[in-house]
């Protein structure tokens, strides 16, 4: 679904004043870290990446060929050397990637590169011979030979560029490898890792969040449908305060744990969306693309946060980089329908607080544990009953090596609903975004990616996790904290962020 051209103007939607009134607010000041600044560097594949890039030809040596907008540093040699494992991984994820085509194109590329290298070597030999004193006839013969070699190289280098682009297009659909403990199969095969809390028992007939919202005058879907279309909504009255309280609470809790707060752009280049592993213009895409531009609306802050250090080499000492980002998110929700998606549960626009980590490859498993631990602490402090799921292979998405989902009990809907996820994407995104780090001097192997005698650069690992997806959190809170008189109790941890409000009460009728 594409949007027409429009002007987007957003005002700040979280109240910093609430942070000042939060418990342990003084501690937050000392936890704050300034956003690091690193020089952007032109992205070159490293020796370890084994990515094949055609040598750059001078303007007079190549025909104008429009290259791909970007290239991932995919380790094709590793894929070829581990064909069986990669094929099994593609099958277990039910991916449409075509490994046979990737391998065939890679073999063709290697052979073509050898031929290009041979002609370049021959041209260099001819050039060296031209430096000697020669008879006119001999010189003319070498000139002709050099011209023929040059013409041959022009054609081969053009073929090499086209073949490189073709290989990239095919290989970019190959999903990340999968953690060995991940269950194989569809969503139904996902394993319950942990159950937290207990379901609340009600002594009265309960309402779902839609009825509660109507009775308490908290949101308006009908007016939003007229203004924007289905699956849009207005928040009203205490629901507005609740949204801002949830955002401020989640940000402050993440800051206590060393995460740097951000607000992000909500329009990004489509290439950045692709580099993060999403398909902005594919069939049934969840991404809104802006007609006549190369920009998209973000579906998660993971995308613009991932782009902060795009095409950069970070010092190892700067790792880990931990961010907590606030943004609006936009999703087409293509194919979503039915009672399970009604109300606030599945909408086109919502506010979200997202955690994002860039770390040393050796540390990504432990940071994955940290992120899911933070989520568990956050949702436990809200008094929710939820389960942590180790998601099966077919539900991972291309970038994720492993993903844990949190599903909270929503009594009004009569089921568990996903409120959060935490994914370890290893180096899948960083190879596309061009984010590397330079190991400290003396550590690591010297190689092509190094300069000044330092260690070869390596790709960072990236992880993301939801601290708070506001609409679904509202569903869980409204339905779990409803009272018999129709009011809704505000959880204790949120009250300092709601000007001390303890209860959302039914409005008195005129």
C-alpha positions in Angstrom: 0.0 0.0 0.0 1.5 3.4 -1.0 0.8 6.7 0.5 0.1 9.9 -1.4 2.5 12.8 -0.9 2.0 14.6 2.4 3.6 16.8 5.0 4.3 15.1 8.3 4.6 17.2 11.4 4.7 15.5 14.8 4.9 17.2 18.2 6.8 15.6 21.1 4.6 13.0 22.6 6.3 12.1 25.9 6.6 14.4 28.9 10.1 14.9 30.2 8.6 16.4 33.4 7.4 12.9 34.3 11.0 11.7 34.5 11.8 14.4 37.0 8.9 13.1 39.2 9.8 9.4 38.8 11.3 7.3 41.6 15.1 7.4 41.7 15.0 10.3 39.2 18.4 11.5 40.5 19.9 8.2 39.5 18.8 8.6 35.9 20.9 11.6 35.5 24.1 9.6 36.2 23.0 6.8 34.0 22.6 9.0 30.9 25.3 8.7 28.2 25.9 11.1 25.4 25.3 9.5 22.0 28.7 8.5 20.7 29.9 10.0 17.4 32.1 7.9 15.1 33.5 8.9 11.7 31.6 7.4 8.8 33.8 5.3 6.6 33.3 4.1 3.1 32.2 0.4 3.4 34.7 -2.1 2.1 34.3 -5.9 2.6 36.9 -7.4 4.9 39.1 -10.4 4.3 36.9 -12.4 6.7 33.7 -11.5 4.9 34.9 -13.0 1.6 32.6 -10.7 -0.2 33.4 -10.4 -3.9 33.4 -6.9 -5.4 34.5 -6.1 -8.9 37.5 -3.9 -9.3 36.6 -0.3 -10.1 37.3 0.5 -13.8 38.3 3.9 -15.0 35.6 5.9 -16.8 37.0 5.1 -20.2 37.3 1.4 -19.4 33.7 0.5 -18.6 30.3 1.2 -20.1 27.7 2.9 -17.9 26.0 0.2 -15.9 23.7 1.2 -13.0 24.8 -0.9 -10.1 22.6 -2.1 -7.2 21.8 0.6 -4.7 23.7 -1.3 -2.0 25.6 -4.5 -1.6 25.8 -6.8 1.5 29.1 -8.3 2.5 27.8 -11.8 2.2 30.3 -14.6 2.9 29.7 -16.6 -0.2 32.7 -18.8 0.4 31.2 -19.8 3.7 27.9 -20.5 2.1 29.6 -22.7 -0.6 31.6 -24.6 2.1 28.5 -25.2 4.2 26.0 -25.9 1.5 24.2 -28.7 3.4 23.7 -26.7 6.6 22.5 -23.6 4.6 20.1 -25.7 2.6 18.6 -27.3 5.7 18.3 -23.9 7.3 16.4 -22.5 4.3 14.1 -25.5 4.4 13.4 -25.3 8.2 12.5 -21.6 7.8 10.2 -22.3 4.9 12.2 -19.6 3.0 11.8 -19.0 -0.7 15.6 -18.4 -1.1 17.1 -20.4 -4.1 20.4 -21.8 -2.9 21.2 -23.6 -6.1 21.0 -20.4 -8.1 23.2 -18.6 -5.6 25.9 -21.3 -5.8 25.7 -21.4 -9.6 26.1 -17.6 -9.9 28.9 -17.6 -7.4 30.8 -20.3 -9.4 30.3 -18.3 -12.6 31.5 -15.2 -10.8 34.7 -16.9 -9.6 35.5 -18.1 -13.1 34.7 -14.7 -14.7 36.9 -13.0 -12.1 39.8 -15.3 -13.0 39.4 -14.4 -16.6 39.4 -10.7 -15.8 42.5 -11.1 -13.6 44.2 -13.0 -16.5 43.5 -10.2 -19.0 44.6 -7.5 -16.6 47.9 -9.4 -16.0 48.4 -9.7 -19.8 47.7 -6.0 -20.2 50.2 -5.2 -17.5 52.8 -7.3 -19.4 52.1 -5.4 -22.6 52.3 -2.0 -20.8 55.7 -3.0 -19.3 57.0 -4.0 -22.7 56.0 -0.6 -24.1 58.4 1.1 -21.7 61.4 -0.3 -23.6 63.0 1.0 -26.8 61.2 -0.7 -29.6 61.1 -0.7 -33.4 58.1 1.2 -34.8 56.5 -2.0 -36.1 57.0 -3.8 -32.8 55.5 -0.8 -30.9 52.5 -0.7 -33.2 52.0 -4.4 -32.7 52.0 -4.0 -28.9 49.6 -1.0 -29.2 47.1 -3.2 -31.1 47.5 -6.0 -28.6 46.9 -3.6 -25.7 43.8 -2.1 -27.4 42.3 -5.6 -27.9 43.0 -6.5 -24.3 41.4 -3.2 -23.1 38.3 -3.8 -25.2 38.0 -7.4 -23.9 38.3 -6.1 -20.3 35.6 -3.5 -20.9 33.1 -6.2 -21.9 34.2 -8.7 -19.2 34.1 -6.1 -16.4 30.6 -5.1 -17.5 29.6 -8.8 -17.3 31.3 -9.0 -13.9 29.3 -6.1 -12.6 26.0 -7.5 -13.9 26.8 -10.9 -12.5 27.7 -9.5 -9.1 24.4 -7.6 -8.9 22.5 -10.7 -9.9 24.3 -12.8 -7.2 23.6 -10.1 -4.6 19.8 -10.0 -5.5 19.6 -13.8 -5.1 21.8 -14.1 -2.0 20.1 -11.3 -0.1 17.0 -13.5 0.3 19.1 -16.2 2.1 18.0 -16.0 5.8 20.3 -15.9 8.7 21.5 -19.2 10.2 19.5 -20.4 13.2 20.4 -21.1 16.8 20.6 -24.9 17.3 18.1 -24.9 20.1 15.3 -23.2 18.1 12.3 -25.4 17.6 11.8 -26.4 14.0 8.4 -25.8 12.4 5.6 -23.3 12.3 4.4 -21.0 15.1 2.5 -23.9 16.8 5.9 -25.6 17.3 7.2 -22.7 19.4 8.2 -23.7 22.9 7.2 -22.1 26.2 10.4 -21.1 27.9 8.9 -19.6 31.0 5.5 -18.8 32.6 5.4 -15.7 34.8 2.6 -14.7 37.2 -0.9 -16.0 37.4 -4.2 -15.2 35.7 -6.4 -12.9 37.7 -9.7 -14.5 38.8 -12.7 -12.2 38.3 -15.9 -12.5 40.4 -17.9 -10.5 37.8 -18.6 -10.5 34.1 -15.5 -8.9 32.5 -15.4 -6.6 29.5 -12.9 -6.5 26.6 -10.8 -3.4 26.0 -13.2 -2.1 23.3 -16.1 -2.1 25.7 -14.0 -0.6 28.5 -12.7 2.1 26.1 -16.2 3.0 25.1 -17.6 3.1 28.6 -14.6 5.1 29.9 -14.4 7.4 26.8 -10.8 6.4 26.2 -10.7 6.0 22.4 -12.6 6.6 19.2 -12.3 4.2 16.3 -15.4 5.5 14.4 -14.1 9.1 14.0 -10.6 7.8 13.1 -12.1 5.5 10.5 -13.8 8.5 8.8 -10.6 10.6 8.9 -7.9 8.0 8.2 -9.5 4.6 7.4 -9.9 1.3 9.3 -7.5 0.3 12.0 -6.8 3.9 13.1 -7.9 5.4 16.4 -8.0 8.5 18.6 -6.8 8.2 22.2 -8.8 10.4 24.6 -8.8 11.5 28.2 -6.8 9.2 30.5 -5.7 7.0 27.6 -3.5 9.8 26.4 -1.9 10.1 29.8 -1.5 6.3 29.9 0.3 6.3 26.6 2.7 8.9 27.7 3.2 7.3 31.1 4.0 3.9 29.5 6.6 5.6 27.2 8.2 7.6 30.0 8.2 4.6 32.3 9.8 2.2 29.7 12.4 4.8 28.7 13.4 5.5 32.3 13.6 1.8 33.2 15.9 1.2 30.2 18.0 4.2 31.1 18.6 2.8 34.5 20.1 -0.2 32.8 22.5 1.9 30.7 20.5 2.4 27.5 20.9 5.8 25.8 17.5 7.4 24.9 16.7 8.4 21.3 13.9 9.7 19.3 14.2 8.6 15.6 13.2 9.7 12.1 10.0 8.0 11.1 10.7 8.3 7.4 13.8 6.4 6.2 15.3 5.4 2.8 14.0 2.1 1.4 17.5 0.8 1.2 17.9 1.1 5.0 14.7 -0.9 5.4 16.1 -3.6 3.1 19.4 -3.6 4.9 17.6 -4.4 8.2 16.0 -7.4 6.5 12.5 -6.1 5.6 11.0 -6.0 2.1 9.5 -2.5 1.6 8.1 -3.1 -1.9 7.4 -6.9 -1.9 4.1 -8.7 -2.1 2.1 -8.4 1.2 4.6 -6.0 2.6 4.0 -4.5 6.0 5.9 -1.3 5.0 4.2 1.9 3.8 6.2 3.3 0.8 5.9 6.9 -0.2 5.0 7.4 -3.9 7.6 9.2 -6.0 10.4 8.9 -3.4 12.8 6.3 -2.1 11.4 6.7 1.4 9.3 4.5 3.7 7.5 4.9 7.0 9.1 2.8 9.7 7.4 -0.2 11.1 9.8 -0.2 14.1 12.5 2.0 15.5 14.9 -0.9 15.0 15.3 0.4 11.4 16.5 4.0 12.0 18.5 3.0 15.1 20.3 0.4 13.0 21.1 3.1 10.5 22.8 5.4 13.0 26.2 3.8 12.6 25.7 2.6 9.0 29.0 2.4 7.0 31.1 3.0 10.1 34.0 1.3 11.8 33.7 1.5 15.6 36.5 1.2 18.1 36.2 -2.0 20.1 36.3 -0.1 23.3 33.0 1.7 22.4 31.1 -1.6 22.4 28.5 -2.4 23.5 26.3 0.5 22.2 22.9 0.2 23.9 19.9 2.5 22.8 16.3 2.8 23.8 14.3 4.6 21.1 10.9 6.2 21.0 9.0 6.4 17.8 5.6 6.1 16.0 5.4 2.9 13.9 3.4 2.3 10.8 2.4 -1.1 9.4 0.0 -2.1 6.6 -1.0 -5.3 8.4 -1.6 -6.9 5.0 -3.6 -10.0 5.3 -4.6 -9.3 8.9 -8.3 -9.8 9.6 -10.8 -11.4 12.1 -11.8 -10.9 15.7 -8.3 -11.7 16.9 -7.1 -8.4 15.4 -10.0 -6.1 16.5 -9.6 -2.9 18.5 -6.1 -1.8 19.6 -4.5 -5.2 19.1 -3.6 -4.7 15.5 -3.5 -1.2 14.1 -1.8 0.8 11.4 -0.1 3.4 13.6 1.2 3.1 17.2 3.8 4.3 19.6 6.6 2.0 20.7 9.7 2.0 22.8 12.4 -0.2 21.3 15.8 -1.4 22.7 18.7 -1.9 20.3 22.2 -3.3 21.0 25.4 -3.3 18.9 28.0 -5.6 20.5 31.0 -7.8 20.1 30.1 -11.1 18.3 31.2 -13.1 21.4 28.7 -11.2 23.6 25.4 -11.4 21.6 24.0 -14.5 23.3 24.5 -12.8 26.7 22.9 -9.6 25.5 20.0 -11.5 24.2 19.5 -12.9 27.7 19.8 -9.4 29.1 17.1 -8.0 26.8 14.6 -10.8 27.6 15.5 -10.3 31.3 14.6 -6.6 31.1 11.3 -7.4 29.4 10.5 -9.9 32.1 11.2 -7.4 34.8 9.2 -4.7 33.1 6.1 -6.8 32.5 6.3 -8.4 36.0 6.4 -5.0 37.6 3.1 -4.2 35.8 1.6 -7.3 37.4 0.9 -9.1 34.1 0.6 -12.8 33.6 2.6 -13.8 30.5 4.6 -16.5 28.9 8.0 -16.3 27.2 8.1 -18.2 23.9 11.2 -19.6 22.1 9.8 -19.0 18.6 10.1 -21.7 15.9 12.1 -21.5 12.7 9.2 -20.5 10.4 8.3 -17.5 12.7 11.8 -16.0 13.0 12.0 -13.7 10.0 15.1 -13.5 7.8 17.4 -11.5 10.1 16.8 -13.4 13.4 19.2 -16.0 14.6 16.9 -16.6 17.6 13.7 -14.8 18.8 11.8 -14.8 22.1 8.3 -13.5 22.1 6.4 -12.4 25.2 2.6 -13.2 25.2 0.5 -11.6 27.9 -2.9 -13.0 29.1 -5.7 -10.7 27.9 -8.8 -11.8 29.8 -11.3 -9.7 27.8 -10.1 -11.3 24.5 -9.8 -14.7 26.2 -6.4 -15.5 25.0 -2.7 -14.7 25.1 -1.5 -11.9 22.9 2.0 -10.9 21.8 3.2 -7.8 23.5 7.0 -8.0 22.9 9.8 -9.8 21.2 13.6 -9.9 21.5 15.8 -11.0 18.6 19.5 -11.7 18.2 20.3 -10.9 14.5 24.0 -11.7 14.8 25.9 -10.1 11.9 23.0 -10.4 9.4 22.1 -6.7 9.6 25.6 -5.4 10.1 26.8 -7.0 6.9 24.1 -5.1 5.1 24.4 -1.9 7.0 28.2 -1.9 6.9 28.8 -1.7 10.7 32.1 -3.1 11.8 34.5 -2.6 14.7 38.2 -2.6 14.9 39.7 -5.0 17.5 42.1 -3.3 19.8 45.8 -3.3 18.8 47.4 -6.7 19.2 44.2 -8.6 19.1 42.9 -10.3 16.0 44.3 -11.1 12.6 45.9 -8.5 10.3 44.2 -8.2 7.0 42.6 -6.3 4.2 40.2 -4.5 6.5 42.9 -3.0 8.6 45.0 0.2 8.3 48.1 1.3 10.0 49.1 -2.2 11.0 46.0 -2.7 13.2 43.8 -5.8 13.5 41.3 -6.6 10.7 37.8 -5.2 11.2 34.9 -7.5 12.1 31.1 -7.1 11.9 29.3 -6.2 15.1 26.2 -8.2 16.2 22.9 -6.5 16.5 19.9 -7.2 18.8 16.5 -5.6 19.3 13.7 -6.0 21.8 10.4 -4.2 22.5 10.3 -2.4 25.9 6.7 -1.3 25.3 4.3 -1.5 22.4 1.7 1.0 23.7 -1.6 -0.2 22.2 -1.2 -3.9 23.1 0.1 -2.9 26.5 -3.1 -0.9 26.9 -5.2 -3.9 26.0 -3.4 -6.0 28.7 -3.7 -3.3 31.4 -7.3 -2.3 30.8 -8.5 -5.9 30.7 -6.5 -7.1 33.6 -7.0 -4.1 35.9 -10.8 -3.6 35.4 -13.1 -3.5 38.4 -16.7 -4.5 38.9 -17.9 -0.9 38.8 -16.4 -0.4 35.4 -13.3 1.5 36.5 -9.7 0.5 35.8 -6.9 0.6 38.4 -3.5 2.2 37.3 -0.6 -0.1 38.2 1.6 1.2 41.0 4.7 1.7 38.9 2.9 3.9 36.4 1.3 6.3 38.9 4.3 8.6 39.2 4.1 9.1 35.4 0.4 9.9 35.5 0.4 12.9 37.9 -0.5 10.5 40.7 -3.7 9.2 39.1 -4.7 5.9 40.7 -7.9 5.1 38.9 -9.7 5.6 35.6 -13.3 6.1 36.6 -16.5 6.1 34.5 -17.5 9.6 33.4 -20.5 11.0 35.1 -23.4 11.4 32.7 -24.8 15.0 32.3 
